[in-house]
Each structure stands twice: as C-alpha cells, then as structure tokens.
Amino acid sequence: MRKTLPPIHLACSDDGLRPALNCVRVLDGIATATNAHLVAQMNLREYSSLPEEAIKKMSGMLIHKDLWKELMEATLIEVNDQDNSIYYENGGVKATVSVDTDLKFPDVDSLVKEIANQLFDKRSMVAFNPRWIMIAAKLFPSESLICRFYQDKSMMVLFPSGQAKGYVGIMETLISEEESTLDFSLS
C-alpha cells in the first residue's frame, strides 16, 4: 500500500532566507519540491493514497516539509481549502494546521518546460541504481560530488573534486526504449 504522501519533502531546503524552498507546492495534483539545486515533481494521483477530493483541495498550498513529513504517516487527512488548513491524525496526535498560499514559490515550471521541449536523443539517457549514488556520498563526505559522463562509454564517474585521490565508477543499467520515455506533464 502507498503511503498517504510520497517523501518528496526530502528535496526541500533548510534555507531560512527563502522560506518557500522549505515547502512542497501542490498545484493541480502535482507536488513540487526544490532546494534550488534539485527539483522533484510527482503526480499525487499516482504516488499517494489521498482521495481525489483532498488532492484538488490542496491545489495552491505550500506545505512546510516538517508538516509534509507528519502527513506522510497520517491515518486521516482532511483539507479545508476555504481557510487553507489541514486537519490530520497521526498516532495519538490530532492537529489542525494552517498552510501557506502566499509565499512566492520559484518558477520551476518554466525550467521544466524548457527541458521538456528539447529534442530527445536516446543516447542522453543513463539508468543506474540510486543506491550507488548513496554509496558514493558515503565514501566521499564532500559538500558536492562531480559527475562526469563519457561519450559512448558505459560508465559515469563520481568524485569529490579535481584533486580527488579516489572515485566511484557507475556502470549503466540497460533499459528499454519504453522505460526511457518521460512525460513532463506528469498526467
């Protein structure tokens, strides 16, 4: 069974100067989270167990990542779009929380639209097991990892800097043409 909500809050920021980045935006059934370096979008009709009515009422809401985390495990969620509040029950906790609707969320939609309109080249697709990235992150406790792709080669390399004395090579996983299709509309 699917969780009440997917863990998209993991893509949110901790930036106190940009409070909208601490939130998951829900618009027309699509949940979006960003930390300004990473954008995640998910269709809640596919990745949550919320009823359609609740998803529709969430449209336009910016839900703080901490509240989203609580809602993920909730046994009951009721959305009131009249006063922009969410009532939930999670274990012994029962709460009604007001959510933001007036913060300015970054315009990730323009970026996604620009990328979606690019010509598609099958050679631009690489599939890999996401656990391999987590292993690389554990091996190199660095603020960032550099990822280098080699044209017409079946390995990408992750390393912490140009002066690195180590790397992780990740071999691609074979995928079918059907698996490599992405519909940016998420519908």
C-alpha positions in Angstrom: 0.0 0.0 0.0 1.2 3.5 -0.8 2.0 5.9 2.0 -0.5 8.7 2.4 2.0 11.0 0.7 5.4 10.4 -1.0 8.6 11.6 0.7 9.1 14.5 -1.8 9.8 16.8 1.2 13.4 15.4 1.0 14.0 17.7 -1.9 13.2 20.8 0.1 15.7 23.2 1.5 16.6 24.3 5.0 17.2 27.9 3.8 15.8 30.3 6.4 16.1 33.2 3.9 13.9 31.6 1.3 11.0 30.1 3.2 9.2 28.9 0.0 12.0 26.4 -0.5 11.2 24.8 2.8 7.8 23.9 1.4 6.2 21.4 -1.0 3.9 23.2 -3.5 0.8 21.4 -4.6 -0.8 22.6 -7.9 -3.3 20.7 -10.0 -2.4 17.4 -8.3 1.4 17.8 -8.8 3.6 18.1 -5.8 6.8 20.1 -6.4 9.8 20.5 -4.0 13.1 22.2 -4.7 16.2 23.2 -2.7 17.4 25.4 -5.7 19.8 22.6 -6.8 17.3 19.8 -7.2 13.7 19.8 -8.4 11.3 16.9 -7.7 7.8 16.7 -9.1 5.3 13.9 -8.5 1.7 13.3 -9.5 -0.1 12.7 -6.2 -2.8 10.7 -8.0 -0.1 8.1 -8.8 2.1 8.4 -5.7 -0.2 8.9 -2.8 -3.2 7.3 -1.3 -5.1 10.6 -0.9 -8.6 10.7 -2.3 -9.1 12.9 -5.4 -11.1 15.5 -3.4 -8.3 16.1 -1.0 -5.8 16.4 -3.8 -8.0 19.0 -5.5 -8.4 21.0 -2.3 -4.6 21.1 -1.8 -4.1 22.9 -5.0 -2.3 26.2 -4.4 -1.0 25.2 -1.0 2.6 25.4 0.1 3.0 22.8 2.8 6.1 23.0 5.1 8.4 20.0 4.8 8.0 19.2 8.5 4.2 19.1 8.2 4.5 17.0 5.0 6.6 14.5 6.9 3.9 14.3 9.6 1.2 13.9 6.9 3.1 11.0 5.2 2.2 8.7 8.1 -1.2 10.2 8.9 -4.2 7.9 9.2 -6.6 10.7 8.4 -6.2 13.9 6.4 -8.9 16.5 5.8 -8.1 19.5 3.7 -10.1 22.7 4.1 -9.5 25.0 1.1 -11.7 27.7 2.5 -9.3 28.6 5.3 -6.2 26.9 3.9 -5.9 24.4 6.7 -5.2 20.7 7.1 -6.6 18.5 9.9 -4.7 15.3 10.4 -4.4 12.4 12.8 -1.1 10.6 13.2 -0.9 8.1 16.0 -2.2 9.9 19.1 -1.6 13.4 17.5 -4.7 15.3 16.2 -4.0 18.7 14.8 -5.3 21.4 12.5 -2.5 23.4 10.8 -2.7 26.5 8.6 -0.7 26.3 5.4 0.9 29.0 3.3 -0.6 30.1 0.0 1.0 33.5 -0.4 4.8 32.6 -0.4 6.4 33.1 -3.8 7.5 29.6 -5.0 10.3 29.5 -7.6 9.3 29.2 -11.2 10.4 25.7 -11.8 7.7 25.1 -14.3 9.5 27.3 -16.9 12.7 25.4 -16.4 10.9 22.0 -16.8 9.0 23.2 -19.9 12.3 24.4 -21.5 13.9 21.0 -20.9 10.8 19.1 -22.0 10.8 20.9 -25.3 14.4 19.9 -26.1 15.0 17.4 -28.8 15.3 13.9 -27.4 18.4 11.7 -28.1 18.2 8.2 -26.7 22.0 8.3 -26.1 21.3 11.0 -23.5 19.6 8.5 -21.2 21.6 6.7 -18.5 20.0 4.4 -16.0 21.6 3.3 -12.7 20.6 2.0 -9.3 20.1 5.1 -7.0 21.8 3.2 -4.1 25.1 3.6 -6.0 24.8 7.3 -5.6 24.3 6.9 -1.9 27.4 4.7 -1.7 29.4 7.4 -3.4 28.1 10.0 -1.0 29.2 7.9 2.0 32.6 7.2 0.5 33.3 10.9 -0.1 31.9 13.1 2.7 32.0 16.2 0.5 29.6 19.1 0.0 29.3 18.1 -3.6 30.2 15.3 -6.0 31.3 15.9 -9.5 29.6 13.6 -12.1 31.5 13.0 -15.3 29.8 11.3 -18.3 32.0 9.9 -21.1 30.6 9.9 -24.6 29.8 6.5 -25.9 31.1 4.8 -22.7 29.0 2.8 -20.3 30.4 4.3 -17.1 29.9 7.6 -15.3 32.4 8.7 -12.7 31.6 10.4 -9.4 34.4 12.2 -7.4 34.6 15.0 -4.8 37.0 17.4 -6.6 39.6 17.7 -9.3 42.2 16.9 -6.8 40.5 13.7 -5.7 42.5 10.6 -5.0 39.5 8.3 -5.5 36.4 7.9 -7.5 33.3 5.8 -7.9 32.6 4.5 -11.4 28.9 3.6 -12.0 28.1 1.3 -14.9 24.8 2.0 -16.6 21.8 -0.4 -16.4 20.2 -1.5 -19.6 16.7 -0.1 -20.1 14.2 -0.5 -22.9 13.0 2.4 -25.1 9.6 2.3 -23.4 11.3 2.7 -20.0 13.2 5.8 -21.2 10.1 7.8 -22.1 9.3 10.7 -19.8 6.1 12.7 -19.9 7.0 16.0 -18.2 3.3 16.8 -17.9 3.1 14.1 -15.2 -0.5 13.4 -16.1 
